[in-house]
Amino acid sequence: MTDVDKLSQALFRLPQPLLALKGRAHTFLAGRLSTMFDQVDDTFFDLADRADNNRQQTMYFDAMRLIRIERKNIEHKFFGLLTHSFQRLGQHQDLDLSVQGAEGLEVVGNEQLEEIIALDTMVFRVSELCKPELEALNTRLSSMVPASVTMKNNPVGPDVICESFNEAVVPLDLKLPVKLVLFKLFDRQVMVSLKEFLVEGNKRLRDMGVLPDLEQLRKSRVEQRQQVKTPVPSPEQASAAGAAHSSSPSASGEAAGRPGPDSRATDSRRQAGASQAKHRRQDDGQRYCQLLSQLKNLLHWGLSGTSGSDASMHQRIEGDELVSMVGNLQQDWSNSVSTAADDSEGLLQLIDGHLERQGEARLDGTERGLVDLLDRLFVRVNHQTIACAQLAAELRKLELPILQLALKDSTFFDREKHPARRLLNEIAEASIGYTEKVDVDEDPVARAISGVAAELAGQPPGDHAALTQLLLNFIDLVEKERRRVAVLEQRLMEEATATEKVNHAHQAVVRVLMERVKGKTLPRFVVSFAEDAWCKVLFLNHLRSGQDSEEWHGSIRVLDRLLELVAEGQTNAGVVAPVLTTIKESLENVSYDAYDMGRLLGAMEQYFRGELSSEESLRQGVSASPLQSVLVDALRTNIPGNPAGLEEDSVGSVDEQYLRRADSLTRGAWVEMTDDGADKRRCKLAGVVLPSGKFIFVNRQGAKVSEKHRNRVAMDLQSEKLRPLEKTQLFDRALAGVVGEMCQSRSVH
């Protein structure tokens, strides 16, 4: 909002009729809210009494007390939001088509989705019940304020009232079951009674002189539309009537001075066609949603290019007639998308072909633009989202029932929370991981996707209750599959993390030992001590306590102290004994072999007492004396794990921005990988193993398909061998893209 808009809104003074409506709305809603809150205690007490366990019982009792305490705050915020919605009517509102489809693309969790569906169902039911009253009230309010008042911004409409109540209870942080019960109470006590208030509100405004003749004008328009829709005689009927008329005695006299019956029938058809086209053009803005109405004006969807002769000869098909006709094409459309190799043949071509064979009707105007929009939309979703041809065909089958729904329900394109749009988003997201032909009968999610088109085709278009149930059933199925795969992914990540932890401990032990003994000449018992015994102590301390623990650093200090004593040639028993005691206790803690430990400690004691030198042992024929000095160039540690370093971290220089992009990949992100053989596969990031930074990728079944270190992922992003995929609100994103392209194409031409 610009500063000018903010200033104009702040300075806007509500007209007196609107102030009266606001006061009446406050009184009405205050009374209904009071009734609702009076029933909260009884409702939640009964629920707690019937609860299955103590946890549920406690939840309902806590909610009952919390709502009782916060009742005044809820009412205060609710009415504050309603007042603000009245004041917003002082602001001019223009829709930006370039971002129309991009609104509301946030990631929605399952609990939040259930809340949205509950609110949407409530809003839709009341909107349908009170549609005439709301349309009349919108028109009256629009005549008094700068804003264009619609269903969504009418301050006494169900959209604003429900959203205000939802915002008012958000600070309470109620659990989902509690919030759904509260919504149900609000529906029963407030929303059910809204119709009588809207009727009264229209009457008050009419009595105050706000469009007093609106109802009569609306009634006359309906009658005109009904007259226009009176069937026009076909040419055959007109010819038959003309022949009968010409055979009568009076016909010969009229034929000389007046047009014949065929000419009159033709003129009648032309006049009726022109009148019908005129009325339909006038009604487009009322019958279609805001997005389609603006696209119609911007892209000139209409009959401007159709001559009067064409309009008279071809009846324009629309509305219920188009819905009925489209429903009969379901089988043809399913066969077409199942056998087509690409998306070259769309639904528009199928409808045009059907109408051409009929020869009496045509698809034009907004209806033609709507079908073209859906064709582009579904093609875009398939090209950008779905890599499996079989599922792409199943998704394309949905286009026809969605067309029927869009023709019957004008809110489909305007409401990003519409259950049908959410269903399409869920289907697209569930399909993203399929990259090869799948057995639909064996895969539960693919089977559900293939069955959605048939279920939609069998439902009445615009049945929100059935749509919502279908959406919830699909979400439940997908969620079960996700939970199953999540268990497999969790096991895989635990195994990878454990393996990485073992490898990291192994590499840390080898690094510590090599730093202290490599390149030095030491008695053989010291080398044996390091690579056979003390490496186990270091390894277990690293695994159990970590690299920053006192146990790890303490075991390193013991090794360093032993090496110091060897280097000094220390023979003082009082200095050596504590070190040997610590070594013995540590080896016992790791269950080191008692016999080997005895031999090792015995050799140490002999060395520090100076009882047997390496020269003396050689003279006595002991070729491998533990006291013999050797040059250390490598160690062979007997501990689990991979001794190799993290070679992937040195694959080459990587631009910092691609390292940041690699770090931005989160668990569950889908990517498309291109192998050296140019084969593409889609996989999901199961997680990142720390501290090495190893990325684990799995397929949709939770099986590992690849693991890459951070630098390798960044390099693949840089070379475009790895491409992140969007996975949320895919249908809405495609809609935004298609609308933007259509508008841009229009501006270019």
N, C-alpha and C positions, 0 to 999 in steps of 0.2 A: 504494500500500500504506500503511495506517495505521501509526502507531507501535505499536499493540497487535499488529498482524499481524507487524511486524518483530521485536518482542520474542518473540512466541510461536514464530516461525520460528527465531530464534537459540537459544531454550531447548529446542527440540525435540530429543529423543534418539531415534535410530533404534532400532526394536525389534531384538532379537538376530537373528531370521530375515532381516531386511532388511540388517543389517550383514554377515551371511554372504553374501547375494546380491551385495552391493556388492563384497566382497572377491573373490568368484569372477568377477564381471564385470571387475574390474581385471586379474586374472590372464589371463583369456581374451582381452581386448582388447589387452593388452600384447603377448601372443604373436603375435596376428594383425598388429598394427601393425609389429612387428619384422620379420615376414616381408615385409610390404609395402615397408618402407623398404629392405630388402636388395635388392629388385628395381628400385628407382628408378634406380640408376646404369646398370644394363643397359638398361632401357627407354629412358631419355633418350639414352643413347649410341647406341642403334640408330636412334632418331628423328633424331638429329643426323647420323648417317652417311647416312641416306636423304634428308636435307633438300634442297630444290630450289635454295636459294641460301645465301649466307654469312650473311645476316641471320637466317634460320631456324636455321641451325646454331649460331650464336652464342647465340640465345635458349635453345635446349635445353641447351647446355653450361653457360650461366650458371644456368639453373634447377637443373640437376643439382648444381652446386657449392653453390648457396644452400640447397637442401633438405638436403644433407649437413651443412652448418654449423648449420642451424637445427633439426635433427632433435630434439634434446633439448627445445628450447623448445616445439616443436609438441606433443610428447608431454605435457610438463608442463601446458600450457594445456588440452589435450584432456581430461586426467583431472581437472583442476581444475573444468572446466565440468560434467563428469559428476558429481563430488562435490556440486557446487552443486545440480544437478537432483535428487539424492537428498534433500538438505536441504530443498528447496522443497516436498517432500511434507508437511512439517509445517505448511503454510499452507492455510487454507480458501480454496477458489477458487470464486467465483460469477461467472456470465456476466451482463453487463449487456446486455439485449436492445436497449436504445436505441442502443448503439454497436456491436452485433455486426457489422453489415455495413460499418462505417466503418473497421475496422482494416486496416492495410496498404495505405493509399491513396497510397503514395508514388509518385513518378514513377520508372519503371524503364527504364533504358537497354537497348539491344539485347544488349550483352555480358552485363550482369547478368541479363537475361531468360534467356539461354542457360544460365547457371550455375544459375538457379532451376529451369529445366526438367530439367536433368541430375540435380539433387538430388531433385526431386519424382518423377522416373521411378524412381530408385533406391529411394526410400522406398515408393512405391506397390507396386512389384514385391515387395519383401520383406514389406510389410504383408499383401498378398494371399497370399503363400506361407506366412506364419506366422500367419495370422489366428486359428485356434483356440488356438494357444499364447499369443498376445498377449492374447486375450480372457480366457483363464483367469488369466494373470499379472496383468492389470489388476484382475480381481476379487479375487485374493488380496492384492495390494498395497493396494487400497482398504479391505480389512478391517483393515489394520494402521495406517493413517495418517489424519489429518483430511481430506486432499485427496481429491477424486474423481479417481482415476487413469484416464486415457484414453490413446488411441494417441499423442496429442500430447505428454503430459507424463510418460509412462512412462520412467524414467531408463535402462532397458535396451532401449527400443523403437527402431525405425529412425529415427523423427523426431528424437529427442533425440541419438542417436549421430551421425547425418549432420550435423545442425546444429552440434553441438559440433566436429566435424572441420572443417567449413567455417569456423567462427569461429577455429579454431586456426591456419589457414593464411592468414587475411586479412592479418595484418601483413607477410607476405612480399611482397605486392603482385605476385603472379604474373600473367603475361599469360594471356588466355583459353585459347589452345590448350594451354598448360602445365597450367593448372588442370583442364581437362577430362580430360587424360591422368591426372592425379593422382587425380581422382574415380573414373576407371575402375579404377585399381589398387586404390583403397580398396574399391570395390564387389566386385572379384574376390577380394580377400584377407580382407576383414573381413565385409562384409554377407552374402556367399554362405554363410558359416559360422554366421550368427546363429541359424538355426533349431535347430541342435543345442544351442546354449547355452540357448535358451529352453525346450526340452524338458527339459534338465537342471535349469534353474532352477525350473521347476514341480515337478519330482520332489523337489528338495531342500526346497522349501517344504512340499510335501505330507508328506514324511517328518518335518518339524519341527512338524507339527500345524496348519499354516495351511490351513484348509478342505480336509481330506483327502478329503471325499466330493464335491468339486466336479465331477469328471468324471462320476461316476455320476448326480448330479443333472442335469447338462447332457444326458446321454444319455437319461435318462427324459423330460425335457422334449421332446426331439426326437421320441421315440416317441409321446408324447401328441399333439404337433402333427400327426404323420403319421396317427394314428387319427382326429383331428378332421377332417382333410381328406379322409376316405373319402367318396366321392360318396353323396349322399342320394337315394333313389329319387324320381323325379318324380311328380306327382299322377296322371298317366296310368298309369305303371307300378304305382303303389300300387293304383289302382282295378282294373287288370287282375288283379293278384295277389289282391285281395279277392274279385273275381268267381269266380276259379278256386277259391278256398278255400271260398266259400259253397256251391259246387256239390257239394262232397264230402259224404259221409254224416255225418261227424263235425262238420260246421260248424254244423248246425242246433241241436245241443245246446249248443255254446259260445256261440251268438248270444244266448241268453236271459240268460246271467249275466255275460258279459264284454264289453268294448268291441269293436266291429267292427274289421276291418283298416284301414278308412279312418281311423278315430279313432286307432288305434295308429300309423299312418304319420304322421298330423299331429302327434301327441305326439312321435314320434321326430324329426321335422323341427324342432319347436320346441326340444327338448332339445339337438339337435345345433347348431342356430343359436345358442342361448344359450351353449353351451359354446364354440363357435367364436368368438363375439364376445368372450367372457371371455379366452380365450387370446390372441386378437389384440391386445386392449387391453394385456395383460401384456407382449407382445413388441414393442410400438411403440417403446419406449425403446431396444431393442437393434437394431431394423432401420433406424432413422432417425437422422440426425445430431443433434448437440446443439442446433442452432438450431431444427430442426423439432420436436424433443421438447419443448423449452421453450415454443415457440409452441403446441403441442398442449395443454400443461397450462394455459398462461395464457389461451388463447382457447377452451378446452373443445372442441377438435376431438374428436369421438367419437360414441358411440351413446347418449349420455345421454337424448336426446330421442326415441329410437326405442323403441317398445313391443316386447314379446316377440313379439306377433303379427306385426308388421311384419318383425321380424328373421327370423321363420320363413318368411314368404312371399317375401321378397326376399333372395337370397344377396348378401352383401357382396363386391364385386370388389376385388381388391388384388394387390400383388406381381407375380409373373411373368405372371399372367393379365391384369392391367391393362396391363403392358408390351406383351404380344402384341396385345391389343385396340387399344391406342393406335396401334401400328404400322400397323394396317390402315386408320386414319383419315387417313393422311398426305395422300392425294390430296384428300380432302374438305376437310381443313384448308387446304391450299394454295389450292384454289379459293375457299374462303370468304374468306381474307384478301386475295386478289387482286381480288375483286369488291366487297368491303365498302367503303363510303364512310367509315366511322369504325370505332372500336374497341368498339362497343356489343356485338357478338357475340363472345364469347371462347371459349377452348378448353373451359372448364367447361360452357358451354351445348351445345357440340357433343357432348361425351361424354355429358352427361345425355340429350340427344335420342336418341343412339344406343342407350343403355341402356334408355330408355323404349320404344323400338320393339322391343327384344328382350324386355322384360317380365319377365325372370327375375333381374335383378341390379341393384345400386345402387352408387353411388359415395358413400362416407361416411368419416367419421373423418379420419385424418391425410392420406389420399390426396386427399380433397376439399379440405382446407386447402392441400395442396401445389399443386394445380392452380389454386386461387384466388390463391395467392401468385404463381405464375408469370404468370397473367393480369394482375394488377396491375403486376407488375414490367416486363413488356414494354410495356404501355401507357404506363407512366411514362417508360421510355427513349425511346419514340417521341415523346411529347409534349414532353419536355424537351430532346431531343438532335437528332432527325432532322427536317429540314424538307421533305425530298423524299418525296412520298407513295409513289413506286415503291419506293424503298429501305426505307421504313418497312414496307411489305408484305413485302419480302424478309426483313427482320429478324424480323418476326412469324412467318414460316414456321418459324423456328428453334425456336419455343416447344415444338412437339410432340417433336422429337428430344431437346431438353433435358429435357423431362418424363421421357422414357424413361431418359435418363442418370441423372437425379436419383433415380428409383425403383430403379435398379440400383446406383448408387454413392452411398453415404451420406455421402461426404466432400465432395460438390459444394458445399453451402452453407457448410460449415465452413472449407474451405481457400481462402483468397483467392488462392493460387497454383495452383489447379486449372487444368489446361490448357484446359478448356471455358470457364471463367470468363475466362481471359485472352483466349481467342479472341473471346468476346462483347465484351470491352473493346476489343480491337483493331478489331473490325467497327464498333462504335459510334463510335470515334474517326475511323475512315476515312470514315464516312458523314456527318460533321458539316458538311462543306463543300458538300454538294449542296443547292441551294435550288430548282432547277427540274427539270422532267422531263428525264431523262437517257436516252440511248440505251445500254441495258445491253450490247448487242452490240458497241458501239464503245469504250466506256470499260473499260479492263482491270480497275480496282479494282471498279467496279460489277458487272462480269461475274463476278468472283471471289466477291463477296458473294452474288450470286444463286445461285451454285453450291454454297455451303457447306451449305445445307439439304439438298440432294440427296445430298451426300457423307456428311453425318452420318446421314441416313436409311438409307444403304446400309452403314453400319458397325455392328458389334455394340455395343450400349450399354455404356459403361464400358471400352472398349478404349483404354487410355491411350496406347499406342504409336501407334495410328492418329490419336488426337486430337492428340498432340504433333506428329506429322508434318504434319497439316493446319494446325496453328497456325504451325509454322515456314515452311511454304510460303506461307501468307497474309502473314506478316510480311515474307518475302523479296520478294514481289510489291509490297506497299505500300512497302517501303523503296526498291525500284527506282524506283517512281513518284515518291517523295519526292525522291530524288536528282535525277531529271530536272527536277522543278519547282524544286528548290533552285538548279540552275544558272541557270534563267530568272530566279528571284528575285535571285540574285547579280548577274546582268547588269543587271537593272533598278535595283538599289541602287547599283551602280557608276555607272550613267548619272545617277541622281538625285543621287548624292554629287558627281560631277564638275560637273553643272549647278549645284548649290548652291554649290560651291566657286567657280565662275566668277562667279555672281551676287554672292556675298559679297565677292569681290575687287573686282568692279565697284563695288559700293556703298561699299566702304571707300575706293577711289580718289576717287570723286565727293565723298564726305564730306570727305576731306582737302583736296581742291582748293577746294571751295566755302567751307570754313572760312577759307581764306587769301586768296581773291580776290573773293568775292561782296561787292558794295556798294562796291568800291574803284574808283578811277580809275587805270588802268594803261596803259602803252604797248601798242599792239596786238600787238607781237611777244611780249610776256609772256603775253597771252591765248592766242595761237597756240601758244606753247611749252607752256602748261599743257594745253590741250584736244586738241592734235594729237600732241605729242611726249612730254612728260614723263609723261602719263597712262599710256602704254604701259610706260615703265620701272617706274612704281609698280605697275601691274597684274601684270607678269611677276614682279617681286620678291615680291609678295604670294602669287601662285600657287606659286612655286618654294619659297619659304622660310617663308611664313607671316607673320602679323601681329606676332609677337613677335621676328622675326629682325632681325639687325643690318643686313642689306641693305635691308629695308623702312624702317627708321628712318633709315638713311643717306641713302636717296633723298629722304626728307622733309626732312632737314637741308639737302641741296643746294638744294631748292626754297626753303626758308626763307631761305637765305643769298642767293640770287639776288634775292628780293623785298627783302631788306634793302639790297642794293647799289643797286637801282632807287630805293628810297625815299630813300636818302642822296644819290643823284646822283653816285655814286662814279666818279671818272675815273682813279684810280691803277691803272696797268696791272699793277703788282706784286700788287695786291689782287685784281683782276678775273681775271687770267689763270688762276690755279689753279681757279677755279670753272668757267670756260669749258672748261678741259681735262677736268675731271671730267664735265661735261655731254656733251662730245664722246665720251668713252670709253663712257659709259653708253648713249648713243644707238647707238653702233656695236655694243654688246653685244646690243641688241634688234633689230639689223638694220634700223635706221631708214633711210629713203630718203636716199642720199648727196646728191642734188641739193637736197632740201628741207632737209636738215641744214646744207648749205653756206649757203643763203639765210638760215636762222634764225641761225646763228652769226655771219654777216656783219652782220646787222642789230644783233645784240648788241654786236659790236665797235664799229660805228659809233656806237651810242648811248652806250657808255661812254667813247668817245674824244671825244664831243661834236662830231662832224664835221658832222652834219646834224640840225637840230631839226625838230620837227613843223611849226612855222610856215614854215620855209624850204621844206619839202617841199610845203606847200600853195601857196606862191607860185610854185613850179616846176610846178604842175599835177598833182602826184601826190596823187590823192584818197584812196587807201587805203595810205598809207605805214605801214610797220611801226612807225614811231616815233610815230605819232599816238596820243594818249591817248583811251581809251574807258571808259565806266562799265560795269562787269561786273555783270549781274544774273542770268546763267545761263551754263552751259557745255554744249557739245555734244561730249562725249568720243567718240572713235572706237575703242572697245574692246568686246570681246564681253561678253555678260551682260545681265541684266535690271536697269535702273536703279531700278525700283520698290523701295520699302522693304518691310519685313515687316508688311504691313497686318493680317495675321491676328492679330498680337500685341496689337492694340488693339481686339479685337472686343467688349470689355466686361469688367466685373468678374467674376471667377470665384472661387468659394469655394476656399480653400487645400486642403481635403480632396479636392476633385475634381482639382486639379492633381496631388496626390500619387497619386491613383488612376490618372491618365493616365500618370504616370511609372512606375507599377507594371506597366503593360502591357509584356510582353517579346516579343521576336521569336518568331513562331510562334503567338501568342495569337489565338484566334478570337473575333470579335465579330459582333453582329447590328446592322446599321444600319437606321434607319427614315428614309426620305427625306421631304421635305415632302409628297409625294403619298401618304404612308402606305404606300408599297411597302417591303417588308423584303428585305434581302439580307445574306448572310453572307460575310464576308471575313476574311482573315488578315493580321496585321501582319507585313510583310516586313522592317521595320526603321525606325529613326529616323535622319534625316539631321541631323547636327550641323554647325555650331553653331546653326542656325536652329530646330531642334526640329520638323522636318517629319516627320509620320507617314505612311508609305507603306503602303497596304492593297492586297492582291491577292486574286484569286479562287483556287480550288483548282488552276487550271491555271497559276498564276504570272503572270497578266496584271494590270496595274494597274487598279484600279477606283475608287480615291479617294486623295487626299492631303490631309491636314489638319495645320495647325500645332497646337502643344501646347495653346494656349488654346482653340482650337476643339474639340479632342478633349475637354478638360475640360468645356466648356460642353455638349457633346452628352451626356456622362456625367451631368451635372447635370439636363438636361432629359429624360433617358432615351431620347434618340434613338440612343444607342449603348449596347449592353449586352454586357459580356464574357460569353463562354460557357466553361463547363468543358470540357476536352478530354481529360482523363486519368481512367482508372478509372471510366468513366461507368456501366457496369453495376453495379459495386460500390457506387457512390454511390446509384444508384437502389434497390438492395437495402436499403441502410441506411435510406433514406427510407420505403420501403414498410413495412418492419418497424416503424419508429417510428410510422407512421400507424396500423397495425393495433393496436399496443399502446396508443396514445393513445385510439383509438376504443373499445377494450375498457374502459379505465379510466373513460371518460366515461359509458358506459352501464352 
